[in-house]
């Protein structure tokens, strides 16, 4: 199943709005994500990521709730076993 996964922005690199990327932590698993759709994202923000792109910023409580649901559905294992970006 292909879902948007919440993660916390740990660092940001790049100045170009289209090429700007972030290291995003998904429950301890860190992946590089494109921030083209969320140019306002900052370190410490939680974002929903789908196919390598941060789609929106969400609050921490919502991110944790979604992440917990995904764990219950065993959707997180795919992320842990993959080098690909979530989504």
PDB file with SEQRES, HELIX, SHEET and CRYST1 records, atoms N, CA, C and O in Angstrom:
SEQRES   1 A   87  UNK UNK UNK UNK UNK UNK UNK UNK UNK UNK UNK UNK UNK          
SEQRES   2 A   87  UNK UNK UNK UNK UNK UNK UNK UNK UNK UNK UNK UNK UNK          
SEQRES   3 A   87  UNK UNK UNK UNK UNK UNK UNK UNK UNK UNK UNK UNK UNK          
SEQRES   4 A   87  UNK UNK UNK UNK UNK UNK UNK UNK UNK UNK UNK UNK UNK          
SEQRES   5 A   87  UNK UNK UNK UNK UNK UNK UNK UNK UNK UNK UNK UNK UNK          
SEQRES   6 A   87  UNK UNK UNK UNK UNK UNK UNK UNK UNK UNK UNK UNK UNK          
SEQRES   7 A   87  UNK UNK UNK UNK UNK UNK UNK UNK UNK                          
HELIX    1 AA1 UNK A   60  UNK A   72  1                                  13    
HELIX    2 AA2 UNK A   76  UNK A   80  1                                   5    
SHEET    1 AA1 5 UNK A  29  UNK A  34  0                                        
SHEET    2 AA1 5 UNK A  21  UNK A  26 -1                                        
SHEET    3 AA1 5 UNK A   5  UNK A  13 -1                                        
SHEET    4 AA1 5 UNK A  46  UNK A  50 -1                                        
SHEET    5 AA1 5 UNK A  53  UNK A  58 -1                                        
CRYST1    1.000    1.000    1.000  90.00  90.00  90.00 P 1           1          
ATOM      1  N   UNK A   1       0.847  -1.172   0.000  1.00  0.00           N  
ATOM      2  CA  UNK A   1       0.000   0.000   0.000  1.00  0.00           C  
ATOM      3  C   UNK A   1       0.890   1.231   0.000  1.00  0.00           C  
ATOM      4  O   UNK A   1       1.948   1.235   0.630  1.00  0.00           O  
ATOM      5  N   UNK A   2       0.480   2.248  -0.684  1.00  0.00           N  
ATOM      6  CA  UNK A   2       1.278   3.459  -0.823  1.00  0.00           C  
ATOM      7  C   UNK A   2       0.589   4.586  -0.054  1.00  0.00           C  
ATOM      8  O   UNK A   2      -0.429   5.116  -0.499  1.00  0.00           O  
ATOM      9  N   UNK A   3       1.150   4.950   1.106  1.00  0.00           N  
ATOM     10  CA  UNK A   3       0.560   5.952   1.971  1.00  0.00           C  
ATOM     11  C   UNK A   3       1.520   7.104   2.194  1.00  0.00           C  
ATOM     12  O   UNK A   3       2.723   6.972   1.966  1.00  0.00           O  
ATOM     13  N   UNK A   4       0.995   8.221   2.634  1.00  0.00           N  
ATOM     14  CA  UNK A   4       1.848   9.317   3.080  1.00  0.00           C  
ATOM     15  C   UNK A   4       2.269   9.009   4.510  1.00  0.00           C  
ATOM     16  O   UNK A   4       1.435   8.672   5.351  1.00  0.00           O  
ATOM     17  N   UNK A   5       3.565   9.127   4.781  1.00  0.00           N  
ATOM     18  CA  UNK A   5       4.135   8.772   6.074  1.00  0.00           C  
ATOM     19  C   UNK A   5       4.596  10.051   6.783  1.00  0.00           C  
ATOM     20  O   UNK A   5       5.280  10.867   6.164  1.00  0.00           O  
ATOM     21  N   UNK A   6       4.245  10.253   8.058  1.00  0.00           N  
ATOM     22  CA  UNK A   6       4.720  11.437   8.776  1.00  0.00           C  
ATOM     23  C   UNK A   6       6.155  11.255   9.246  1.00  0.00           C  
ATOM     24  O   UNK A   6       6.561  10.163   9.643  1.00  0.00           O  
ATOM     25  N   UNK A   7       6.920  12.349   9.195  1.00  0.00           N  
ATOM     26  CA  UNK A   7       8.283  12.330   9.694  1.00  0.00           C  
ATOM     27  C   UNK A   7       8.699  13.714  10.156  1.00  0.00           C  
ATOM     28  O   UNK A   7       8.063  14.715   9.825  1.00  0.00           O  
ATOM     29  N   UNK A   8       9.778  13.755  10.927  1.00  0.00           N  
ATOM     30  CA  UNK A   8      10.279  15.008  11.486  1.00  0.00           C  
ATOM     31  C   UNK A   8      11.497  15.476  10.699  1.00  0.00           C  
ATOM     32  O   UNK A   8      12.436  14.710  10.486  1.00  0.00           O  
ATOM     33  N   UNK A   9      11.480  16.730  10.271  1.00  0.00           N  
ATOM     34  CA  UNK A   9      12.594  17.319   9.526  1.00  0.00           C  
ATOM     35  C   UNK A   9      13.767  17.528  10.480  1.00  0.00           C  
ATOM     36  O   UNK A   9      13.651  18.247  11.473  1.00  0.00           O  
ATOM     37  N   UNK A  10      14.901  16.891  10.170  1.00  0.00           N  
ATOM     38  CA  UNK A  10      16.099  16.972  11.007  1.00  0.00           C  
ATOM     39  C   UNK A  10      17.114  17.970  10.472  1.00  0.00           C  
ATOM     40  O   UNK A  10      17.803  18.624  11.254  1.00  0.00           O  
ATOM     41  N   UNK A  11      17.220  18.100   9.146  1.00  0.00           N  
ATOM     42  CA  UNK A  11      18.122  19.080   8.539  1.00  0.00           C  
ATOM     43  C   UNK A  11      17.623  19.396   7.142  1.00  0.00           C  
ATOM     44  O   UNK A  11      16.894  18.610   6.537  1.00  0.00           O  
ATOM     45  N   UNK A  12      18.023  20.557   6.636  1.00  0.00           N  
ATOM     46  CA  UNK A  12      17.605  21.010   5.309  1.00  0.00           C  
ATOM     47  C   UNK A  12      18.843  21.442   4.546  1.00  0.00           C  
ATOM     48  O   UNK A  12      19.752  22.057   5.104  1.00  0.00           O  
ATOM     49  N   UNK A  13      18.866  21.108   3.245  1.00  0.00           N  
ATOM     50  CA  UNK A  13      19.981  21.560   2.405  1.00  0.00           C  
ATOM     51  C   UNK A  13      19.449  22.069   1.074  1.00  0.00           C  
ATOM     52  O   UNK A  13      18.409  21.628   0.585  1.00  0.00           O  
ATOM     53  N   UNK A  14      20.190  23.003   0.506  1.00  0.00           N  
ATOM     54  CA  UNK A  14      19.825  23.580  -0.781  1.00  0.00           C  
ATOM     55  C   UNK A  14      19.076  24.885  -0.646  1.00  0.00           C  
ATOM     56  O   UNK A  14      18.309  25.092   0.294  1.00  0.00           O  
ATOM     57  N   UNK A  15      19.314  25.764  -1.610  1.00  0.00           N  
ATOM     58  CA  UNK A  15      18.653  27.071  -1.622  1.00  0.00           C  
ATOM     59  C   UNK A  15      17.567  27.163  -2.680  1.00  0.00           C  
ATOM     60  O   UNK A  15      16.641  27.964  -2.550  1.00  0.00           O  
ATOM     61  N   UNK A  16      17.669  26.353  -3.722  1.00  0.00           N  
ATOM     62  CA  UNK A  16      16.694  26.359  -4.808  1.00  0.00           C  
ATOM     63  C   UNK A  16      15.393  25.736  -4.316  1.00  0.00           C  
ATOM     64  O   UNK A  16      15.398  24.613  -3.813  1.00  0.00           O  
ATOM     65  N   UNK A  17      14.291  26.443  -4.452  1.00  0.00           N  
ATOM     66  CA  UNK A  17      12.999  25.976  -3.941  1.00  0.00           C  
ATOM     67  C   UNK A  17      12.642  24.595  -4.501  1.00  0.00           C  
ATOM     68  O   UNK A  17      12.087  23.767  -3.779  1.00  0.00           O  
ATOM     69  N   UNK A  18      12.944  24.341  -5.750  1.00  0.00           N  
ATOM     70  CA  UNK A  18      12.585  23.053  -6.374  1.00  0.00           C  
ATOM     71  C   UNK A  18      13.523  21.935  -5.937  1.00  0.00           C  
ATOM     72  O   UNK A  18      13.088  20.793  -5.787  1.00  0.00           O  
ATOM     73  N   UNK A  19      14.791  22.238  -5.732  1.00  0.00           N  
ATOM     74  CA  UNK A  19      15.777  21.202  -5.415  1.00  0.00           C  
ATOM     75  C   UNK A  19      16.064  21.078  -3.914  1.00  0.00           C  
ATOM     76  O   UNK A  19      16.880  20.250  -3.511  1.00  0.00           O  
ATOM     77  N   UNK A  20      15.420  21.872  -3.106  1.00  0.00           N  
ATOM     78  CA  UNK A  20      15.659  21.847  -1.658  1.00  0.00           C  
ATOM     79  C   UNK A  20      15.242  20.499  -1.073  1.00  0.00           C  
ATOM     80  O   UNK A  20      14.157  19.996  -1.367  1.00  0.00           O  
ATOM     81  N   UNK A  21      16.107  19.919  -0.248  1.00  0.00           N  
ATOM     82  CA  UNK A  21      15.822  18.616   0.348  1.00  0.00           C  
ATOM     83  C   UNK A  21      15.999  18.669   1.859  1.00  0.00           C  
ATOM     84  O   UNK A  21      16.566  19.613   2.409  1.00  0.00           O  
ATOM     85  N   UNK A  22      15.496  17.628   2.509  1.00  0.00           N  
ATOM     86  CA  UNK A  22      15.620  17.526   3.960  1.00  0.00           C  
ATOM     87  C   UNK A  22      15.924  16.092   4.338  1.00  0.00           C  
ATOM     88  O   UNK A  22      15.529  15.154   3.645  1.00  0.00           O  
ATOM     89  N   UNK A  23      16.624  15.934   5.436  1.00  0.00           N  
ATOM     90  CA  UNK A  23      16.765  14.643   6.089  1.00  0.00           C  
ATOM     91  C   UNK A  23      15.565  14.563   7.028  1.00  0.00           C  
ATOM     92  O   UNK A  23      15.409  15.399   7.918  1.00  0.00           O  
ATOM     93  N   UNK A  24      14.724  13.558   6.825  1.00  0.00           N  
ATOM     94  CA  UNK A  24      13.495  13.411   7.606  1.00  0.00           C  
ATOM     95  C   UNK A  24      13.552  12.085   8.352  1.00  0.00           C  
ATOM     96  O   UNK A  24      13.859  11.044   7.771  1.00  0.00           O  
ATOM     97  N   UNK A  25      13.254  12.137   9.643  1.00  0.00           N  
ATOM     98  CA  UNK A  25      13.265  10.945  10.490  1.00  0.00           C  
ATOM     99  C   UNK A  25      11.859  10.378  10.604  1.00  0.00           C  
ATOM    100  O   UNK A  25      10.914  11.079  10.967  1.00  0.00           O  
ATOM    101  N   UNK A  26      11.741   9.088  10.286  1.00  0.00           N  
ATOM    102  CA  UNK A  26      10.486   8.362  10.389  1.00  0.00           C  
ATOM    103  C   UNK A  26      10.650   7.343  11.510  1.00  0.00           C  
ATOM    104  O   UNK A  26      10.966   6.182  11.249  1.00  0.00           O  
ATOM    105  N   UNK A  27      10.439   7.761  12.741  1.00  0.00           N  
ATOM    106  CA  UNK A  27      10.592   6.854  13.868  1.00  0.00           C  
ATOM    107  C   UNK A  27      11.996   6.300  14.000  1.00  0.00           C  
ATOM    108  O   UNK A  27      12.172   5.141  14.377  1.00  0.00           O  
ATOM    109  N   UNK A  28      12.993   7.106  13.696  1.00  0.00           N  
ATOM    110  CA  UNK A  28      14.380   6.683  13.816  1.00  0.00           C  
ATOM    111  C   UNK A  28      15.026   6.293  12.502  1.00  0.00           C  
ATOM    112  O   UNK A  28      16.248   6.162  12.436  1.00  0.00           O  
ATOM    113  N   UNK A  29      14.244   6.104  11.461  1.00  0.00           N  
ATOM    114  CA  UNK A  29      14.769   5.804  10.129  1.00  0.00           C  
ATOM    115  C   UNK A  29      14.821   7.117   9.363  1.00  0.00           C  
ATOM    116  O   UNK A  29      13.796   7.782   9.211  1.00  0.00           O  
ATOM    117  N   UNK A  30      15.999   7.503   8.877  1.00  0.00           N  
ATOM    118  CA  UNK A  30      16.163   8.792   8.212  1.00  0.00           C  
ATOM    119  C   UNK A  30      16.269   8.607   6.709  1.00  0.00           C  
ATOM    120  O   UNK A  30      17.014   7.753   6.228  1.00  0.00           O  
ATOM    121  N   UNK A  31      15.516   9.416   5.972  1.00  0.00           N  
ATOM    122  CA  UNK A  31      15.508   9.401   4.508  1.00  0.00           C  
ATOM    123  C   UNK A  31      15.629  10.834   3.998  1.00  0.00           C  
ATOM    124  O   UNK A  31      15.297  11.783   4.707  1.00  0.00           O  
ATOM    125  N   UNK A  32      16.105  10.980   2.770  1.00  0.00           N  
ATOM    126  CA  UNK A  32      16.163  12.303   2.138  1.00  0.00           C  
ATOM    127  C   UNK A  32      14.874  12.527   1.365  1.00  0.00           C  
ATOM    128  O   UNK A  32      14.416  11.653   0.629  1.00  0.00           O  
ATOM    129  N   UNK A  33      14.289  13.722   1.541  1.00  0.00           N  
ATOM    130  CA  UNK A  33      12.975  14.050   1.002  1.00  0.00           C  
ATOM    131  C   UNK A  33      13.043  15.399   0.299  1.00  0.00           C  
ATOM    132  O   UNK A  33      13.739  16.306   0.757  1.00  0.00           O  
ATOM    133  N   UNK A  34      12.322  15.533  -0.811  1.00  0.00           N  
ATOM    134  CA  UNK A  34      12.239  16.797  -1.538  1.00  0.00           C  
ATOM    135  C   UNK A  34      11.205  17.699  -0.871  1.00  0.00           C  
ATOM    136  O   UNK A  34      10.123  17.243  -0.503  1.00  0.00           O  
ATOM    137  N   UNK A  35      11.542  18.991  -0.716  1.00  0.00           N  
ATOM    138  CA  UNK A  35      10.648  19.961  -0.058  1.00  0.00           C  
ATOM    139  C   UNK A  35       9.993  20.937  -1.034  1.00  0.00           C  
ATOM    140  O   UNK A  35       9.518  21.992  -0.612  1.00  0.00           O  
ATOM    141  N   UNK A  36       9.955  20.612  -2.325  1.00  0.00           N  
ATOM    142  CA  UNK A  36       9.399  21.534  -3.321  1.00  0.00           C  
ATOM    143  C   UNK A  36       7.959  21.943  -3.010  1.00  0.00           C  
ATOM    144  O   UNK A  36       7.576  23.085  -3.266  1.00  0.00           O  
ATOM    145  N   UNK A  37       7.158  21.029  -2.462  1.00  0.00           N  
ATOM    146  CA  UNK A  37       5.752  21.328  -2.175  1.00  0.00           C  
ATOM    147  C   UNK A  37       5.547  21.982  -0.813  1.00  0.00           C  
ATOM    148  O   UNK A  37       4.456  22.465  -0.509  1.00  0.00           O  
ATOM    149  N   UNK A  38       6.600  21.996   0.007  1.00  0.00           N  
ATOM    150  CA  UNK A  38       6.513  22.591   1.341  1.00  0.00           C  
ATOM    151  C   UNK A  38       7.712  23.517   1.577  1.00  0.00           C  
ATOM    152  O   UNK A  38       8.525  23.258   2.464  1.00  0.00           O  
ATOM    153  N   UNK A  39       7.827  24.593   0.790  1.00  0.00           N  
ATOM    154  CA  UNK A  39       8.999  25.473   0.906  1.00  0.00           C  
ATOM    155  C   UNK A  39       9.102  26.153   2.268  1.00  0.00           C  
ATOM    156  O   UNK A  39      10.178  26.619   2.643  1.00  0.00           O  
ATOM    157  N   UNK A  40       8.006  26.216   3.008  1.00  0.00           N  
ATOM    158  CA  UNK A  40       8.009  26.855   4.322  1.00  0.00           C  
ATOM    159  C   UNK A  40       8.468  25.918   5.430  1.00  0.00           C  
ATOM    160  O   UNK A  40       8.603  26.350   6.575  1.00  0.00           O  
ATOM    161  N   UNK A  41       8.714  24.641   5.121  1.00  0.00           N  
ATOM    162  CA  UNK A  41       9.122  23.666   6.137  1.00  0.00           C  
ATOM    163  C   UNK A  41      10.452  24.058   6.766  1.00  0.00           C  
ATOM    164  O   UNK A  41      11.364  24.527   6.085  1.00  0.00           O  
ATOM    165  N   UNK A  42      10.545  23.857   8.069  1.00  0.00           N  
ATOM    166  CA  UNK A  42      11.744  24.187   8.833  1.00  0.00           C  
ATOM    167  C   UNK A  42      12.178  22.971   9.644  1.00  0.00           C  
ATOM    168  O   UNK A  42      11.403  22.035   9.844  1.00  0.00           O  
ATOM    169  N   UNK A  43      13.422  22.995  10.106  1.00  0.00           N  
ATOM    170  CA  UNK A  43      13.915  21.936  10.987  1.00  0.00           C  
ATOM    171  C   UNK A  43      13.002  21.869  12.217  1.00  0.00           C  
ATOM    172  O   UNK A  43      12.689  22.889  12.832  1.00  0.00           O  
ATOM    173  N   UNK A  44      12.590  20.659  12.555  1.00  0.00           N  
ATOM    174  CA  UNK A  44      11.683  20.454  13.686  1.00  0.00           C  
ATOM    175  C   UNK A  44      10.230  20.289  13.285  1.00  0.00           C  
ATOM    176  O   UNK A  44       9.421  19.799  14.074  1.00  0.00           O  
ATOM    177  N   UNK A  45       9.883  20.698  12.052  1.00  0.00           N  
ATOM    178  CA  UNK A  45       8.511  20.515  11.569  1.00  0.00           C  
ATOM    179  C   UNK A  45       8.256  19.045  11.264  1.00  0.00           C  
ATOM    180  O   UNK A  45       9.183  18.288  10.978  1.00  0.00           O  
ATOM    181  N   UNK A  46       6.996  18.654  11.327  1.00  0.00           N  
ATOM    182  CA  UNK A  46       6.572  17.323  10.907  1.00  0.00           C  
ATOM    183  C   UNK A  46       5.901  17.462   9.549  1.00  0.00           C  
ATOM    184  O   UNK A  46       5.075  18.351   9.341  1.00  0.00           O  
ATOM    185  N   UNK A  47       6.266  16.572   8.625  1.00  0.00           N  
ATOM    186  CA  UNK A  47       5.724  16.617   7.274  1.00  0.00           C  
ATOM    187  C   UNK A  47       5.164  15.251   6.903  1.00  0.00           C  
ATOM    188  O   UNK A  47       5.626  14.224   7.399  1.00  0.00           O  
ATOM    189  N   UNK A  48       4.160  15.249   6.024  1.00  0.00           N  
ATOM    190  CA  UNK A  48       3.657  14.005   5.455  1.00  0.00           C  
ATOM    191  C   UNK A  48       4.386  13.792   4.136  1.00  0.00           C  
ATOM    192  O   UNK A  48       4.405  14.677   3.281  1.00  0.00           O  
ATOM    193  N   UNK A  49       4.992  12.605   3.971  1.00  0.00           N  
ATOM    194  CA  UNK A  49       5.823  12.319   2.804  1.00  0.00           C  
ATOM    195  C   UNK A  49       5.187  11.215   1.966  1.00  0.00           C  
ATOM    196  O   UNK A  49       4.766  10.179   2.481  1.00  0.00           O  
ATOM    197  N   UNK A  50       5.129  11.464   0.666  1.00  0.00           N  
ATOM    198  CA  UNK A  50       4.607  10.489  -0.288  1.00  0.00           C  
ATOM    199  C   UNK A  50       5.516  10.491  -1.509  1.00  0.00           C  
ATOM    200  O   UNK A  50       5.792  11.547  -2.077  1.00  0.00           O  
ATOM    201  N   UNK A  51       5.976   9.328  -1.912  1.00  0.00           N  
ATOM    202  CA  UNK A  51       6.888   9.119  -3.042  1.00  0.00           C  
ATOM    203  C   UNK A  51       8.049  10.119  -3.080  1.00  0.00           C  
ATOM    204  O   UNK A  51       8.402  10.640  -4.139  1.00  0.00           O  
ATOM    205  N   UNK A  52       8.626  10.372  -1.925  1.00  0.00           N  
ATOM    206  CA  UNK A  52       9.821  11.203  -1.857  1.00  0.00           C  
ATOM    207  C   UNK A  52       9.589  12.691  -1.744  1.00  0.00           C  
ATOM    208  O   UNK A  52      10.551  13.459  -1.739  1.00  0.00           O  
ATOM    209  N   UNK A  53       8.348  13.123  -1.653  1.00  0.00           N  
ATOM    210  CA  UNK A  53       8.023  14.547  -1.541  1.00  0.00           C  
ATOM    211  C   UNK A  53       7.255  14.820  -0.260  1.00  0.00           C  
ATOM    212  O   UNK A  53       6.315  14.097   0.070  1.00  0.00           O  
ATOM    213  N   UNK A  54       7.649  15.858   0.462  1.00  0.00           N  
ATOM    214  CA  UNK A  54       6.875  16.326   1.609  1.00  0.00           C  
ATOM    215  C   UNK A  54       5.670  17.076   1.045  1.00  0.00           C  
ATOM    216  O   UNK A  54       5.828  18.071   0.339  1.00  0.00           O  
ATOM    217  N   UNK A  55       4.472  16.598   1.358  1.00  0.00           N  
ATOM    218  CA  UNK A  55       3.263  17.182   0.779  1.00  0.00           C  
ATOM    219  C   UNK A  55       2.655  18.289   1.615  1.00  0.00           C  
ATOM    220  O   UNK A  55       2.084  19.240   1.081  1.00  0.00           O  
ATOM    221  N   UNK A  56       2.781  18.162   2.939  1.00  0.00           N  
ATOM    222  CA  UNK A  56       2.188  19.156   3.826  1.00  0.00           C  
ATOM    223  C   UNK A  56       2.862  19.079   5.192  1.00  0.00           C  
ATOM    224  O   UNK A  56       3.464  18.068   5.551  1.00  0.00           O  
ATOM    225  N   UNK A  57       2.747  20.147   5.925  1.00  0.00           N  
ATOM    226  CA  UNK A  57       3.246  20.183   7.300  1.00  0.00           C  
ATOM    227  C   UNK A  57       2.079  19.835   8.215  1.00  0.00           C  
ATOM    228  O   UNK A  57       0.966  20.325   8.022  1.00  0.00           O  
ATOM    229  N   UNK A  58       2.332  18.991   9.208  1.00  0.00           N  
ATOM    230  CA  UNK A  58       1.306  18.608  10.179  1.00  0.00           C  
ATOM    231  C   UNK A  58       1.844  18.854  11.582  1.00  0.00           C  
ATOM    232  O   UNK A  58       3.056  18.954  11.778  1.00  0.00           O  
ATOM    233  N   UNK A  59       0.945  18.951  12.558  1.00  0.00           N  
ATOM    234  CA  UNK A  59       1.422  19.146  13.926  1.00  0.00           C  
ATOM    235  C   UNK A  59       1.938  17.814  14.486  1.00  0.00           C  
ATOM    236  O   UNK A  59       1.614  16.745  13.968  1.00  0.00           O  
ATOM    237  N   UNK A  60       2.722  17.891  15.522  1.00  0.00           N  
ATOM    238  CA  UNK A  60       3.385  16.718  16.083  1.00  0.00           C  
ATOM    239  C   UNK A  60       2.386  15.663  16.560  1.00  0.00           C  
ATOM    240  O   UNK A  60       2.599  14.470  16.347  1.00  0.00           O  
ATOM    241  N   UNK A  61       1.313  16.087  17.194  1.00  0.00           N  
ATOM    242  CA  UNK A  61       0.320  15.133  17.708  1.00  0.00           C  
ATOM    243  C   UNK A  61      -0.304  14.338  16.559  1.00  0.00           C  
ATOM    244  O   UNK A  61      -0.474  13.124  16.664  1.00  0.00           O  
ATOM    245  N   UNK A  62      -0.641  15.013  15.477  1.00  0.00           N  
ATOM    246  CA  UNK A  62      -1.224  14.329  14.317  1.00  0.00           C  
ATOM    247  C   UNK A  62      -0.213  13.376  13.694  1.00  0.00           C  
ATOM    248  O   UNK A  62      -0.563  12.258  13.316  1.00  0.00           O  
ATOM    249  N   UNK A  63       1.040  13.813  13.583  1.00  0.00           N  
ATOM    250  CA  UNK A  63       2.090  12.958  13.012  1.00  0.00           C  
ATOM    251  C   UNK A  63       2.257  11.691  13.843  1.00  0.00           C  
ATOM    252  O   UNK A  63       2.353  10.596  13.290  1.00  0.00           O  
ATOM    253  N   UNK A  64       2.292  11.829  15.146  1.00  0.00           N  
ATOM    254  CA  UNK A  64       2.457  10.654  16.022  1.00  0.00           C  
ATOM    255  C   UNK A  64       1.252   9.714  15.923  1.00  0.00           C  
ATOM    256  O   UNK A  64       1.406   8.493  15.930  1.00  0.00           O  
ATOM    257  N   UNK A  65       0.073  10.287  15.833  1.00  0.00           N  
ATOM    258  CA  UNK A  65      -1.141   9.470  15.732  1.00  0.00           C  
ATOM    259  C   UNK A  65      -1.127   8.658  14.423  1.00  0.00           C  
ATOM    260  O   UNK A  65      -1.416   7.461  14.433  1.00  0.00           O  
ATOM    261  N   UNK A  66      -0.798   9.298  13.323  1.00  0.00           N  
ATOM    262  CA  UNK A  66      -0.738   8.594  12.037  1.00  0.00           C  
ATOM    263  C   UNK A  66       0.353   7.532  12.056  1.00  0.00           C  
ATOM    264  O   UNK A  66       0.140   6.415  11.586  1.00  0.00           O  
ATOM    265  N   UNK A  67       1.522   7.875  12.600  1.00  0.00           N  
ATOM    266  CA  UNK A  67       2.631   6.919  12.659  1.00  0.00           C  
ATOM    267  C   UNK A  67       2.246   5.700  13.501  1.00  0.00           C  
ATOM    268  O   UNK A  67       2.575   4.571  13.140  1.00  0.00           O  
ATOM    269  N   UNK A  68       1.554   5.921  14.613  1.00  0.00           N  
ATOM    270  CA  UNK A  68       1.097   4.807  15.452  1.00  0.00           C  
ATOM    271  C   UNK A  68       0.115   3.912  14.696  1.00  0.00           C  
ATOM    272  O   UNK A  68       0.187   2.688  14.803  1.00  0.00           O  
ATOM    273  N   UNK A  69      -0.805   4.514  13.932  1.00  0.00           N  
ATOM    274  CA  UNK A  69      -1.740   3.720  13.134  1.00  0.00           C  
ATOM    275  C   UNK A  69      -0.997   2.879  12.099  1.00  0.00           C  
ATOM    276  O   UNK A  69      -1.320   1.710  11.886  1.00  0.00           O  
ATOM    277  N   UNK A  70      -0.001   3.486  11.461  1.00  0.00           N  
ATOM    278  CA  UNK A  70       0.769   2.750  10.454  1.00  0.00           C  
ATOM    279  C   UNK A  70       1.531   1.584  11.076  1.00  0.00           C  
ATOM    280  O   UNK A  70       1.650   0.522  10.465  1.00  0.00           O  
ATOM    281  N   UNK A  71       2.042   1.778  12.278  1.00  0.00           N  
ATOM    282  CA  UNK A  71       2.710   0.680  12.988  1.00  0.00           C  
ATOM    283  C   UNK A  71       1.723  -0.453  13.249  1.00  0.00           C  
ATOM    284  O   UNK A  71       2.047  -1.625  13.054  1.00  0.00           O  
ATOM    285  N   UNK A  72       0.521  -0.100  13.690  1.00  0.00           N  
ATOM    286  CA  UNK A  72      -0.498  -1.112  13.973  1.00  0.00           C  
ATOM    287  C   UNK A  72      -0.885  -1.891  12.717  1.00  0.00           C  
ATOM    288  O   UNK A  72      -1.239  -3.067  12.797  1.00  0.00           O  
ATOM    289  N   UNK A  73      -0.818  -1.237  11.562  1.00  0.00           N  
ATOM    290  CA  UNK A  73      -1.165  -1.875  10.288  1.00  0.00           C  
ATOM    291  C   UNK A  73       0.040  -2.574   9.657  1.00  0.00           C  
ATOM    292  O   UNK A  73      -0.066  -3.109   8.554  1.00  0.00           O  
ATOM    293  N   UNK A  74       1.187  -2.575  10.349  1.00  0.00           N  
ATOM    294  CA  UNK A  74       2.426  -3.167   9.838  1.00  0.00           C  
ATOM    295  C   UNK A  74       2.903  -2.536   8.540  1.00  0.00           C  
ATOM    296  O   UNK A  74       3.547  -3.202   7.730  1.00  0.00           O  
ATOM    297  N   UNK A  75       2.599  -1.271   8.332  1.00  0.00           N  
ATOM    298  CA  UNK A  75       3.051  -0.562   7.137  1.00  0.00           C  
ATOM    299  C   UNK A  75       4.456   0.003   7.317  1.00  0.00           C  
ATOM    300  O   UNK A  75       5.095   0.378   6.334  1.00  0.00           O  
ATOM    301  N   UNK A  76       4.945   0.071   8.542  1.00  0.00           N  
ATOM    302  CA  UNK A  76       6.262   0.642   8.819  1.00  0.00           C  
ATOM    303  C   UNK A  76       7.373  -0.334   8.445  1.00  0.00           C  
ATOM    304  O   UNK A  76       8.476   0.098   8.113  1.00  0.00           O  
ATOM    305  N   UNK A  77       7.108  -1.640   8.491  1.00  0.00           N  
ATOM    306  CA  UNK A  77       8.129  -2.626   8.139  1.00  0.00           C  
ATOM    307  C   UNK A  77       8.674  -2.388   6.743  1.00  0.00           C  
ATOM    308  O   UNK A  77       9.874  -2.545   6.515  1.00  0.00           O  
ATOM    309  N   UNK A  78       7.825  -2.015   5.814  1.00  0.00           N  
ATOM    310  CA  UNK A  78       8.258  -1.739   4.443  1.00  0.00           C  
ATOM    311  C   UNK A  78       9.284  -0.612   4.426  1.00  0.00           C  
ATOM    312  O   UNK A  78      10.257  -0.668   3.674  1.00  0.00           O  
ATOM    313  N   UNK A  79       9.076   0.396   5.241  1.00  0.00           N  
ATOM    314  CA  UNK A  79      10.006   1.515   5.342  1.00  0.00           C  
ATOM    315  C   UNK A  79      11.332   1.067   5.930  1.00  0.00           C  
ATOM    316  O   UNK A  79      12.390   1.464   5.442  1.00  0.00           O  
ATOM    317  N   UNK A  80      11.292   0.249   6.965  1.00  0.00           N  
ATOM    318  CA  UNK A  80      12.502  -0.212   7.630  1.00  0.00           C  
ATOM    319  C   UNK A  80      13.350  -1.098   6.731  1.00  0.00           C  
ATOM    320  O   UNK A  80      14.573  -1.126   6.870  1.00  0.00           O  
ATOM    321  N   UNK A  81      12.723  -1.821   5.814  1.00  0.00           N  
ATOM    322  CA  UNK A  81      13.427  -2.762   4.953  1.00  0.00           C  
ATOM    323  C   UNK A  81      13.766  -2.184   3.580  1.00  0.00           C  
ATOM    324  O   UNK A  81      14.175  -2.922   2.684  1.00  0.00           O  
ATOM    325  N   UNK A  82      13.603  -0.895   3.410  1.00  0.00           N  
ATOM    326  CA  UNK A  82      13.779  -0.298   2.095  1.00  0.00           C  
ATOM    327  C   UNK A  82      14.755   0.867   2.128  1.00  0.00           C  
ATOM    328  O   UNK A  82      14.834   1.603   3.112  1.00  0.00           O  
ATOM    329  N   UNK A  83      15.493   1.021   1.040  1.00  0.00           N  
ATOM    330  CA  UNK A  83      16.339   2.201   0.872  1.00  0.00           C  
ATOM    331  C   UNK A  83      15.568   3.319   0.199  1.00  0.00           C  
ATOM    332  O   UNK A  83      16.065   4.439   0.079  1.00  0.00           O  
ATOM    333  N   UNK A  84      14.340   3.014  -0.247  1.00  0.00           N  
ATOM    334  CA  UNK A  84      13.537   3.992  -0.934  1.00  0.00           C  
ATOM    335  C   UNK A  84      12.905   4.960   0.049  1.00  0.00           C  
ATOM    336  O   UNK A  84      12.770   4.672   1.238  1.00  0.00           O  
ATOM    337  N   UNK A  85      12.523   6.110  -0.475  1.00  0.00           N  
ATOM    338  CA  UNK A  85      11.828   7.111   0.310  1.00  0.00           C  
ATOM    339  C   UNK A  85      10.384   6.644   0.469  1.00  0.00           C  
ATOM    340  O   UNK A  85       9.834   6.055  -0.461  1.00  0.00           O  
ATOM    341  N   UNK A  86       9.757   6.887   1.612  1.00  0.00           N  
ATOM    342  CA  UNK A  86       8.402   6.394   1.855  1.00  0.00           C  
ATOM    343  C   UNK A  86       7.360   6.967   0.920  1.00  0.00           C  
ATOM    344  O   UNK A  86       7.541   8.020   0.308  1.00  0.00           O  
ATOM    345  N   UNK A  87       6.264   6.236   0.832  1.00  0.00           N  
ATOM    346  CA  UNK A  87       5.115   6.692   0.079  1.00  0.00           C  
ATOM    347  C   UNK A  87       4.783   5.836  -1.024  1.00  0.00           C  
ATOM    348  O   UNK A  87       3.825   6.107  -1.749  1.00  0.00           O  
TER     349      UNK A  87                                                      
END                                                                             
